[in-house]
Amino acid sequence: MMTISYQDVHDELSNGFEASWIRVLQKNDKEKLCYIDKIYNEAFCVYGYCKAIKLAITTVCRLWRHIFDRRLMMPSAHVTVEFVCVQWKNIVQILGPRTTFGLLFIISLIIYKWKRRHLSIYNGIEEYLQRKNNLKPIRYSYSDIKKMTKYFKMKLGEGGFGSVYKGKLRSGHYVAIKILGKSKTSGQDFINEVATIGRIHHVNVVRLVGFCVEGSVRALVYEFMPNGSLNNYIFTEGKERNDSLSDEKIFDISLGIARGIEYLHQGCDMQILHFDIKPHNILLDENFTPKISDFGLARLCPLNNNVVLTTLRGTIGYIAPELFYKNIGGISHKADVYSFGMLLMEMANRRRNLNTQTNHSSKIYFPLWVYDHVEEVKSIELNDITNEELDEKKIKKMIMVALWCIQMKPCDRPSIGKVIEMLESHVESLEMPPKPYLYPPDS
């Protein structure tokens, strides 16, 4: 029998060892099934189960064996750290294949659910398009889309919605093709776009030439707007003056946008609310005629009805306050009027309404500052535009109409039809609007 010296014990203790009181099982020489009870710190042995359990014990810690031999009076009980490790190894060997199979099953189930969900999205789009056989836009295959774009050779832009490419039809006409990215929604944005623009024919609304739904691919084919978006012309910081538009042209564009919105609100059998009127969504053709675009957030609703929305829609800086504050009025066509007012203010001033870089703190939010100076509009510096170029009356009229449009309560804003009437009238006939607020006043 091997002995162990106190020096061995000292060396082992100085190096440290790991003691575990895990309830473990071990076969001894008398065919007993033995374990250490972690509550009483005693060894217990049971007959009858040893032959049913085969344990592969290969090495035994001598120090631990002798210490436990005397304390527990188990001459051949091999209860060691190595034993616990072997037990864990056996558990892994037993559970390993089952765990692997379980993980593979769970992963397969997730993939199946994901594919089924996306298949239902595209099936829903297909069913909608089949029901709307009277839609006039042409349906293209993905192969057609690739040929039009010469395999996506010329990218015009990119955003959260996807990418836009320049394409060419067989007729020789150029088009802009929007390839929608992978959407987490039920395809509702795509359906909205096809359903709304597909039925619209107006000089101030971009025309949908066609669309593509093939597998997971969704694409929209629009008429091409060579002058890009209004965004590039009204924000002229760092640009030469001759790169921007004249005040007269800016005014004409604002009137065209208003007429396009009026058509959406009143010119169709269903009222179309855009919910995202902003400079980036106003495209300009070769003659700088404005075209309202991007109907992904649009809603169709019966005329003169309020809308119930479950999610916030629009772009910060142009979103109507009733979408934030439910106590100031219902959501209706007046939400687009508010967005147009914010756009109109930016067009008149040729700068963003919220400008934290200005040298004057009072000018950070331009609508509040301009309200106090609208009677002195002759002295307003619109990005160093000279007096010779400035059409004072038209600019002042745009500002006053914008102030009416951005009133906090929807009921205080004019309809878009009234907005057009105000833009076409003389500035002297316009009443001074109430002062706008950034937040609802305390009640």
N, C-alpha and C positions, 0 to 999 in steps of 0.2 A: 504494500500500500504506500502510495507516494505521500511524503510529508511536505510541509511548507513552513518556512522559517518566518520569524517576526520581521526580518528584513524584507522578505517578499511581500508580507502584508503591508509594511510601511511604504514600500515602493509603489504597490498598487494603489494604496490610499492617496499617496502624494500625487500620483498621476490622475487620479479621479476615475470614477466609474459610474455608470448609470444604473440606478436601482428602479425596478418597476414592480408595482404591486398589482399589475393586471391579473385578473383571475385566469390562470392558464391551467391546462391539463397536461399530465405526463404519466407515462406508463413506467412502473417500477419493476424490480426483478420478481416480485410476487404476483405479477399480472393484476396489479391494482391500478385504478385510475385515480391519480392524486392531484390535488391542487392546493394552492395557498389561499386562504380566506383573508381578504384585505381588511376586514373589520376586526377579526380576532387575531390576525397575524399568526395563525396556526395552520399546520398542514393537515388535510383530510384526505383519506383514501377510500375509494368505493370499489367493490368487486363487480364483475360482470360486464363491463363495457370496454375493457382494454382491447380485446381481439377485434372488435368492430372498428376501432380507430387505429390507423397505421400512421405513425409519426416518424418522419425522417430526421433523426437527431444525429448529427455527424461529429460535432465538437462540443466539449464541455469546458466551461471556465473552472479551472482547478480551485482557485481561491474561493469562489462563491460556493463550490461544492462542499469544501471542507467546513466553511463557516456555517452553512445551513445544515450540514450533517449533524453536528453536535447540538445545535440549538433545537432542531426539529426532530432529531432522532430518526432520520430517514437515510440509512447507510448508502443507498444507491439511487436516491431521488435526484434527477438531473433537472433542477429548476434554475435556469440561468438566463442571462441576457441573450446569449446565443439562441437559447431555446425559444424565447419570445420572438426573436427575429425569424426563426425558421417557421414558427407558427404563422406569422404575418405573411411570409412567402407562400405558405400553403394556401392561405386565404386568397391571396392574389391569383395563385394558379387556379383555384376553384372558380373565383368570381371573374377573372380576366375575360374569358370568352363570352360570358353572359353580359358583362359590362360593355364590351366591344359591340356585341350584337344589339344591345339596348341603345347605345349611342347612334349606331348606324340606322336603327329603326326611327329614332327621334329626328335625326337629320333628314331622312327620307320623307318623313311625315311633314316636316316644315317646308321642304322643297315642293312637295305635292300641294300643300295648302297655298303656297305662294303662286305656283303656276295656275292653280284653279281659280284663285282670286283674280289674277291678271287676265286669264282667259275669259272670266265673266265680265271684266271691264270691256274688253274688245267685242265680246258677243253683244253686250248692251249697246255699244256704239253701232254695231252692225244692224241690230234690230231697229234702232232709231232711224238709221238711214234708209232701211227698207220700208219703214212706215211712211217716210217722207219722200216718196218717189217723185214728187213735184218740185224738188229742189233743183234749181237751175244750174248751180256750179257743176263742172265736169268732174267725174271721178277718174283719177289717174292711178295706174299701178306704180309700185315702187320702182320698177324698171323704167317707167316713163320719167319719174322724178330724177333718177340718176342720169338719164340721157339729157334732160333739160339743163341740169346743173353741170354737165360734163364731169360727172362723178364728184360733185361738190368742190369744184375748183375755186370759185370766187365767193368767199364769205363776206357778207355785208355787216354782220353784227352778231352779238351773242349776249344772252341774258339768262335769268333764272328759268325762263320758259323753254329755252333751247337755243338753236342757232338759225340764222337767216342767210340764205344763199341767193345769188343772182342766177336766173335761169332764162332760157329762151325757148319759146314755143315754135312749132313747125311753121306757123304763120310769119315768124320773124319778130313778133312782139316779145319784149322783155317782161319778165315776171320776177317777183320776190317770193321765195319759197321758204316758209317757216317750218323747220323740222322740230317738233315738240319733243322735249326731253322725257325721260321716264317719270311719270307722274304718280304720286301717292294717292291721288284722288280717284274717283270712279270714272274718270274720263269726262266729267261734267264740263270742264273748261273747253274741251274740244267740241263737245256737242253744242255748248253755248255759242261758240264762234261760228260753227256751220249753220246753226239754226237762225242766228240773228243776221249775219252778213249775207247768208244765202238768199234771204228774202228782200234785201235792201237794194234799191237802185236810186242813188242820189248823188249829185255832183260833189257834195261835201262829205261823202262817206266812201272809204276805200272799197273797191270792188273785189269780191272773192271770185277768182277765176275757176278754181277747182280745189280738190282735196284728195288725200290718199289715206286709206285705212287698210293696212296689210300686215297681219300678224301684230307685232308690237309697234310697228311704224305708224306714226300719225303725222301728216304734213298738210299744210295749208298753202295754197297757191294764190297770191295776190297780184293785182296790177302793179307794175314797178313804178316807184316814185323817185325820179332821178335827183331831186333836190333834198332828199333825206327828211329828217324830222325838224320841226320848228325849234326844237331844243338847240340846234346848231346856230340859230340866227338871232335869238333874243338874248342869249347870255353871251355878251361880246367881250368879256374880260380877257385881256391879252390879245384881242384880235384887232385888225385894222378896221376902221369905220366902213370902208368900201366892201368889206366882206358881209356886212349885215344889210338889213332891208330898210327902206325909207319908212318914215312914219306913216305916210299915206298907205303904203303896201301893208304895213303892220295892221293898220285899222281895217283894211279890206279883208285881211286874213281873219281878224277877230269876228267880223260880221259873217264870214263864211262858216266859221266854226259854230257860231250861234245858230245859223240856219240848219246846219247838219244836226245839231242837238234837237232843234225843234222838230225835224223830220222823225228822229228816233222817238220822241215823246208823243207826237200827234199824227205823224204821216203814215203809220202802219196800222193794220188791224189790231195789233197788240202793242202796248206801250213798251218800249225798249229803254231800260235804264242802264247806262254805261258803267258807272261807278269808278271809272279810272281816267277821267279827263285830265290830261297834263301835257306839257310841251312835247314830251317824248312820243306820245301817242297821236300827235298831229303830224301827218306826212304832207309833203309839198310836191306837186307834180311839176312838169317843165315850165308851167306858167305861174308857179307859186300859188296855185289853187289849193286850199287846205282840204285834207281828207282825214276824217276821224278813223282811227284804226284800233286794233287790239280789243276784241270783245270777249276776252276770256273770262272777265268778271261780270259780264252783262247779265241782266235778268229780264225775262219776258213776263209781263203781268198785265191784267186787264186795265183798261183806261181808268184813270182817276181813283185807283185803289192804292192804299198804302202797302208797303212790302214788309214781310217778316224775314229777317236775316238771322241765321244762326252763327255766322262768322263775320269778322270785320273784313270789309272790302275796300280796296283802294291803296293810294300811296300817301304816306305821311306828308303833310303840307298841303294836301288837296282834299283830304277826307272831310266830309261834312260833320259838324259836331254832334248831330243827332245819332250818328253811328257810335259815338262814345257815351253821350249823355242821353239817357232814355226819357228824362223828364222835361225835355224842351220841345218835343214834338215827334210825330211819326216819321218813318223813313219813306220818302216818296221821290218824285221827279225833282223836287227841290234840292236833293243831294247833288245832282249833276249841275244845277244852277250854282251852288256853292263852289264846286270844283272849277267851273268856268270862270267864276269871279276871281278866284285865286290866280288862274291862268291869265286872265285879262289884266290883272294888276301887274303881273310880271312882264307882260308884253308892253304895257305902257311905260314901265320904268326900266325895262331891259336889264333886270337884275332879279335875283331870287328874293322872295318876300322876307325870308329869314336869313339875315346876313350878319354873322357874328364877327366878321372881319372889319366892319365899318369903324371909322374913327369916332363917330358920334353914337353914343349909347342909345339915344332916342331913335336912331334909324335902324336898330337891330331888327325890329319887326316893322317893315315899311308901311303896311296899311294903317297902323296907329299913327305913325308920324305924318303920313300924307293927308290924313283926315284933318289934322290941325293946320295944314298948309295948302289945302286944295283951293282956297280962295286966292292964294298967292302963287298959283301954278306957274306963272311966268318966271318965278325965281327958282323953280325946282331944277336942279341939275340932274339931267338924265344921262349919266355917264358921258359928260362932256359933249353932248350934242349941241351944236351951235344954234343960235336963235334963228338963223336963216333957214335951217333945215327943219326946225320944229314947227309942226302944225299944232299950235297951242290948243285950239278948240277941240280938235279930235282927241288929243292926249288927255285933256281935262275931262272930256266926255267919257272916255274909256275908264278913267279913274273913278268918276262918280258912279257910273254903272256898276263897276266892280265892287264899290263900297256897299251898294244896295244888295248885290248878289251874296256877299259874305256876312250878312246879318246872322247873328247867333241862332235865332229861332226860325225854323222853316217858314212859318206863317208870315214873317216880315220880309221874306225875299220875293221878288217878282217871279212870274213864270218865265220860261225862256222866250215865249212869244212877246211878252212885255219887254224883255231885255232887248230884243231886236227892234221893237218900236222905239225904245229909248236911244239906241245907238243911231237910228236913222233920223232922230229929231234934232232940233237945235239945242245946244248945251244950255242956253239961257232958260229953256223951258223945264229943265230938270230940277226937281226939288232936292234939297240937301238931305242925305240919308242920316239916320241915327249913327252915333259913333259905334264902330265894331268892337267886340270883346274877344279876347283870347280864350276866356273861360266864362261859363255862365255866371252872371252876377248872383251874389248871395241872396236867397229869398228870405 
